[in-house]
Amino acid sequence: MTTQALPFYPLRDSATMLRRNVKRMLRYPSMTLLLIGMPVVFLLLFVYVFGGTLGAGLGAAADDGRSAYANYVAPAIILMTITSTVQGTAIAIATDMTEGIITRFRTMHIARVSVLTGHVVGAMIQATIAVTIVTGVAMLAGFHPEAGLLEWLAAAGFLLVVAFSLIWLATALGQVSDSVETASNLPMPLVLLPFLSSGFVPTDSMPAGLRWIAENQPFTPIIETLRGLLMGTPIGNSWWIALTWCAVIALGSYVWSKHLFNRES
């Protein structure tokens, strides 16, 4: 039987690639700690340094301002945890590309999609761990969600959808990068965009031009949906706008990633 006639086993190959990425994550925990550390630093900064003033701006009493702002900002910090993971995914893929292991994988008799799938699922696991830890820290800092079991399950599923779409985008950005340094810089807009959303202050407090940007970028409906699920605030049409953004990003990024990986050069 020739090599060309041998069957492919995408699930088995994907599991192998996932195991490889999980082992690397365990071997180099500093990357995971860094991805968790940045959102935690922002959380503590905004809650304990700016929380009293910004909470009062939300209409809370002076004594309750910090607690009110912790409830308001926590969904944005949780989202930033995912965008931090996205940056780490792009760096990991760029590292593989520059070290030549991807070229080696292309010559092996394995399902090509398994290489990307291993990275994506591994990053999903890393994002889940990071979001769980950051959410726990947020609760210790004064975040008190009002969600019941169904709302928590809906929020968890929604975050998985968001992470899935952004991680596929990071997979493409990691492949298009010509160096690890470039891969660490390309996802930076995803890290910064939450600051230009309703995540830290209401959009109606912004100047007109900035308000238009905040209301028409993907992270505002994502944050409003997550905030509504966790805090019981009105969601309106944010949920379907957020899911539409996620679907477009995921599909476009998957097609782009597959095209980049199948390049011969």
C-alpha positions as CSV (number, residue, x, y, z in Angstrom):
1,M,0.0,0.0,0.0
2,T,1.5,3.4,-1.0
3,T,1.7,6.3,1.4
4,Q,-0.8,8.2,-0.6
5,A,-3.4,5.5,-0.1
6,L,-3.1,5.4,3.6
7,P,-6.2,6.7,5.4
8,F,-6.1,9.8,7.6
9,Y,-7.4,9.9,11.2
10,P,-8.2,13.5,11.9
11,L,-9.6,12.9,15.5
12,R,-6.6,10.8,16.5
13,D,-4.1,13.2,15.0
14,S,-5.9,16.2,16.6
15,A,-5.7,14.4,20.0
16,T,-2.0,13.9,19.5
17,M,-1.5,17.6,18.7
18,L,-3.6,18.6,21.6
19,R,-1.5,16.5,23.9
20,R,1.6,18.1,22.5
21,N,0.3,21.6,23.2
22,V,-1.0,20.7,26.7
23,K,2.5,19.2,27.6
24,R,4.1,22.4,26.4
25,M,1.7,24.5,28.5
26,L,2.6,22.4,31.6
27,R,6.3,22.6,30.8
28,Y,6.3,26.4,30.4
29,P,3.7,27.6,32.9
30,S,5.1,31.2,32.9
31,M,3.1,32.0,29.7
32,T,-0.1,31.0,31.4
33,L,0.7,32.9,34.5
34,L,1.5,36.0,32.4
35,L,-1.8,35.7,30.6
36,I,-3.6,35.6,33.9
37,G,-1.5,38.2,35.6
38,M,-2.3,41.1,33.2
39,P,-6.1,40.9,33.6
40,V,-5.7,40.6,37.4
41,V,-3.4,43.7,37.5
42,F,-6.0,45.7,35.5
43,L,-8.8,44.4,37.8
44,L,-7.0,45.5,40.9
45,L,-6.0,48.8,39.4
46,F,-9.5,49.8,38.3
47,V,-11.3,48.5,41.3
48,Y,-9.0,49.7,44.1
49,V,-7.5,52.8,42.5
50,F,-10.3,54.2,40.3
51,G,-13.2,52.2,41.6
52,G,-14.4,54.7,44.2
53,T,-14.6,57.6,41.7
54,L,-15.9,55.6,38.7
55,G,-18.4,53.8,40.8
56,A,-19.8,57.1,42.0
57,G,-20.1,58.1,38.4
58,L,-22.4,55.1,37.9
59,G,-24.8,56.5,40.5
60,A,-23.7,54.5,43.5
61,A,-23.3,55.9,46.9
62,A,-19.9,56.9,48.0
63,D,-19.4,53.9,50.3
64,D,-20.7,51.5,47.7
65,G,-18.8,53.0,44.7
66,R,-16.0,50.5,44.6
67,S,-18.3,47.5,44.9
68,A,-20.6,48.9,42.2
69,Y,-17.7,49.4,39.9
70,A,-16.3,45.9,40.5
71,N,-19.7,44.6,39.3
72,Y,-19.6,46.8,36.3
73,V,-16.0,46.2,35.2
74,A,-15.6,42.5,35.9
75,P,-17.2,41.4,32.6
76,A,-14.7,43.5,30.7
77,I,-11.8,42.0,32.7
78,I,-13.1,38.5,32.0
79,L,-13.1,39.3,28.3
80,M,-9.6,40.7,28.5
81,T,-8.5,37.4,29.9
82,I,-9.6,35.8,26.7
83,T,-7.9,38.4,24.5
84,S,-4.7,37.8,26.5
85,T,-4.9,34.1,25.7
86,V,-5.4,35.0,22.1
87,Q,-2.0,36.8,22.2
88,G,-0.4,33.8,23.7
89,T,-1.8,31.5,21.0
90,A,-0.4,33.7,18.2
91,I,3.0,33.6,19.9
92,A,2.9,29.8,20.2
93,I,2.0,29.3,16.6
94,A,4.6,31.8,15.4
95,T,7.2,29.9,17.4
96,D,6.3,26.7,15.7
97,M,6.4,28.4,12.3
98,T,9.8,30.0,12.9
99,E,11.4,26.9,14.4
100,G,10.4,24.7,11.4
101,I,8.2,22.2,13.2
102,I,5.2,23.2,11.0
103,T,7.2,22.5,7.9
104,R,8.0,19.0,9.4
105,F,4.3,18.4,10.1
106,R,3.4,19.3,6.5
107,T,5.6,16.4,5.3
108,M,4.1,13.8,7.7
109,H,1.2,11.6,6.9
110,I,-1.2,13.3,9.3
111,A,-4.4,15.3,8.8
112,R,-3.3,18.8,8.3
113,V,-6.3,20.3,10.1
114,S,-5.1,18.4,13.3
115,V,-2.1,20.8,13.7
116,L,-4.4,23.8,13.9
117,T,-7.1,22.0,15.9
118,G,-4.5,21.0,18.5
119,H,-3.5,24.6,19.0
120,V,-7.1,25.9,19.1
121,V,-8.4,23.3,21.6
122,G,-5.3,23.7,23.7
123,A,-5.8,27.5,23.8
124,M,-9.5,26.9,24.7
125,I,-8.4,24.9,27.7
126,Q,-5.9,27.6,28.7
127,A,-8.5,30.3,28.3
128,T,-11.0,28.3,30.5
129,I,-8.4,28.0,33.2
130,A,-7.5,31.6,33.0
131,V,-11.1,32.9,33.0
132,T,-12.0,30.7,36.0
133,I,-9.0,32.1,38.0
134,V,-9.7,35.7,37.1
135,T,-13.4,35.4,37.9
136,G,-12.5,34.0,41.3
137,V,-10.1,36.9,41.9
138,A,-12.8,39.4,40.8
139,M,-15.2,37.9,43.4
140,L,-12.6,38.4,46.0
141,A,-12.2,42.0,44.9
142,G,-16.0,42.7,45.3
143,F,-17.6,41.3,42.2
144,H,-21.0,39.8,43.2
145,P,-22.9,38.4,40.2
146,E,-26.6,37.8,40.5
147,A,-26.7,35.0,38.0
148,G,-28.5,31.7,38.8
149,L,-27.4,28.3,37.5
150,L,-28.9,28.8,34.0
151,E,-27.4,32.2,33.6
152,W,-24.0,30.9,34.6
153,L,-24.2,28.1,32.1
154,A,-25.3,30.5,29.4
155,A,-22.4,32.8,30.3
156,A,-20.0,29.9,30.2
157,G,-21.2,28.8,26.8
158,F,-21.1,32.4,25.5
159,L,-17.5,32.8,26.6
160,L,-16.6,29.6,24.9
161,V,-18.1,30.9,21.6
162,V,-16.2,34.2,22.0
163,A,-12.9,32.4,22.8
164,F,-13.3,30.0,19.9
165,S,-13.8,32.8,17.4
166,L,-10.9,34.9,18.7
167,I,-8.5,32.0,19.0
168,W,-9.1,31.1,15.4
169,L,-8.2,34.7,14.5
170,A,-5.0,34.3,16.6
171,T,-4.2,31.1,14.7
172,A,-4.2,33.1,11.5
173,L,-2.3,36.0,12.9
174,G,0.4,33.6,14.3
175,Q,0.8,32.1,10.8
176,V,1.0,35.3,8.9
177,S,3.7,36.7,11.3
178,D,7.3,36.5,10.2
179,S,8.6,36.4,13.8
180,V,7.6,35.9,17.3
181,E,7.8,39.6,18.0
182,T,5.4,40.3,15.2
183,A,3.0,37.7,16.5
184,S,3.0,39.3,19.9
185,N,2.2,42.7,18.4
186,L,-0.5,41.8,15.8
187,P,-3.2,40.8,18.4
188,M,-2.6,44.0,20.4
189,P,-5.8,45.7,18.9
190,L,-7.8,42.8,20.5
191,V,-6.2,43.7,23.9
192,L,-6.9,47.4,23.5
193,L,-10.4,47.4,22.0
194,P,-12.1,46.5,25.3
195,F,-10.9,49.9,26.6
196,L,-12.8,51.6,23.7
197,S,-16.0,49.8,24.6
198,S,-18.7,49.9,27.3
199,G,-16.4,47.7,29.5
200,F,-15.0,50.4,31.7
201,V,-17.4,53.4,31.4
202,P,-20.9,53.7,29.8
203,T,-20.7,54.7,26.1
204,D,-23.0,57.7,26.7
205,S,-20.3,59.4,28.7
206,M,-17.9,59.4,25.7
207,P,-17.5,62.1,23.1
208,A,-19.6,61.6,20.0
209,G,-16.9,60.2,17.7
210,L,-15.5,57.8,20.3
211,R,-19.0,56.8,21.3
212,W,-19.8,55.8,17.7
213,I,-16.7,53.6,17.6
214,A,-17.5,52.1,21.0
215,E,-21.1,51.2,20.0
216,N,-20.1,49.7,16.6
217,Q,-17.2,47.5,17.5
218,P,-17.6,43.8,18.5
219,F,-16.5,44.0,22.1
220,T,-19.3,46.3,23.3
221,P,-22.2,43.8,22.5
222,I,-20.1,41.0,23.8
223,I,-19.5,42.8,27.1
224,E,-23.1,43.9,27.4
225,T,-24.3,40.3,26.8
226,L,-21.9,38.9,29.4
227,R,-22.8,41.7,31.9
228,G,-26.5,41.0,31.4
229,L,-26.1,37.3,32.0
230,L,-24.1,37.7,35.1
231,M,-25.6,40.9,36.6
232,G,-29.2,40.7,35.3
233,T,-29.0,44.0,33.4
234,P,-30.9,44.4,30.1
235,I,-29.3,42.7,27.1
236,G,-31.6,43.9,24.3
237,N,-30.3,43.0,20.9
238,S,-26.6,42.8,22.1
239,W,-26.7,39.0,22.2
240,W,-27.4,38.4,18.6
241,I,-25.1,41.1,17.4
242,A,-22.3,39.5,19.6
243,L,-23.0,36.1,18.2
244,T,-23.0,37.4,14.6
245,W,-19.7,39.0,15.2
246,C,-18.3,35.7,16.6
247,A,-19.7,33.7,13.7
248,V,-18.1,36.1,11.1
249,I,-14.8,36.2,12.9
250,A,-14.7,32.4,13.4
251,L,-15.6,31.5,9.8
252,G,-13.3,34.1,8.2
253,S,-10.4,33.2,10.5
254,Y,-10.8,29.5,9.9
255,V,-10.8,29.9,6.1
256,W,-7.8,32.3,6.4
257,S,-5.9,29.9,8.7
258,K,-6.5,26.9,6.5
259,H,-5.3,28.8,3.5
260,L,-2.2,30.0,5.3
261,F,-1.4,26.5,6.6
262,N,-1.8,24.9,3.2
263,R,0.8,27.2,1.6
264,E,3.7,25.3,0.1
265,S,6.2,28.1,0.9
